[in-house]
Amino acid sequence: DEWFSRGKKLLEDSGADAVDFPKRTTPAKGYELLFQPEVVRIYISLLKESKTPAILEASAGAIQNLCAGSWTYGRYIRSALRQEKGLSAIADLLSHDSERVVKAASGALRNLAVDLRNKELIGKHAIPNLVKNLPGGQQTPAKNLSEDTVVSILNTINEVIVDNLEAAKKLRETQGIEKLVLINKSGNRSEREVRAAALVLQTIWGYKELRKPLEKEGWKKSDFQVNLSNASRTQGGNSFDDSTL
C-alpha cells in the first residue's frame, strides 16, 4: 500500500508530461497484470528502497523487458518511467558494486532511450556513469567488468548518442573518446567489445559539429575508422535489447 500511494503521489506531482494509459473496459487479469501502471510504480519503489543486489537486478531487468520492442504498452511504460522519476533511480545503479546490477541497469536504460525525451535526459545525466564503467582511463581502482557487461554498456551509449548531439558532446567531455579509442587499439579487448566501441566512434564522427573540436584535441579521422566489415550494424536507431535475465 505504501508503494502504491508513493507512486500515486509522484503521478499527481508531475502534472506536466502526463501519460494516459489506454482505458480498460474490463479489469486486468492474468498476464495483463504484469504491465499495468501500478507495476511500474512498484518497480521504481524497489529500485529506490531495496539494498539487495538480486532485487535491484531483477527490478531493472523487468523494466528492460517491459520496455523492449515497439508494442503499445512498451511505449507507455517508457513514458511512465520518465514521468514517475524512475530514470534517475536506474541511472544511479550504474555505480553499484554488483556487476550484475550494473548490466541490468544498462540494458534498461538502452530500451528506455528509444523514447526521444528519455534519450535526452539519459544523455544529460547517465553518460558520465556509463563512461566510468568502461575499461581504461585514469580511474582508480579500475573496474574489471566482463565482456558481456562492457558490450551492454557500449550498446547503451550508442543508443543514447544516436540522433542526440548533446549526449555525444557529454561523452566527449567525460573522456569517453579516450576509452573508446583505447578499446579499439589496445589489442587486449575481445572482438565483440571492439565492434561495439567502433559503432560508438562511428556515430560520434558522424556529427560534423564535433569534428573540429575533436581535431583540436589531437584526434584524427583514422581514430574513428575501424574495420566493421563483419560487424552487426543494428545498434541504435530503434533497436531493442529484449533479452531476459
C-alpha positions, 0 to 999 in steps of 0.5 A: 500500500505504501508503494502504491500511494508513493507512486500515486503521489509522484503521478499527481506531482508531475502534472506536466508530461502526463501519460494516459494509459489506454482505458480498460473496459474490463479489469486486468487479469492474468498476464495483463497484470504484469504491465499495468501502471501500478507495476511500474510504480512498484518497480521504481519503489524497489529500485529506490528502497531495496539494498539487495543486489538480486532485487535491484537486478531483477527490478531493472531487468523487468523494466528492460523487458517491459520496455523492449520492442515497439508494442503499445504498452512498451511505449507507455511504460517508457513514458511512465518511467520518465514521468514517475522519476524512475530514470534517475533511480536506474541511472544511479545503479550504474555505480553499484558494486554488483556487476550484475546490477550494473548490466541490468541497469544498462540494458534498461536504460538502452530500451528506455532511450528509444523514447526521444525525451528519455534519450535526452535526459539519459544523455544529460545525466547517465553518460558520465556513469556509463563512461566510468564503467568502461575499461581504461582511463585514469580511474582508480581502482579500475573496474574489471567488468566482463565482456558481456557487461562492457558490450551492454554498456557500449550498446547503451551509449550508442543508443543514447548518442544516436540522433542526440548531439548533446549526449555525444558532446557529454561523452566527449567531455567525460573522456569517453573518446579516450576509452573508446579509442583505447578499446579499439587499439589496445589489442587486449579487448575481445572482438565483440567489445571492439565492434561495439566501441567502433559503432560508438566512434562511428556515430560520434564522427558522424556529427560534423559539429564535433569534428573540429573540436575533436581535431583540436584535441589531437584526434584524427579521422583514422581514430574513428575508422575501424574495420566493421566489415563483419560487424552487426550494424543494428545498434541504435536507431530503434533497436531493442535489447529484449533479452531476459535475465 
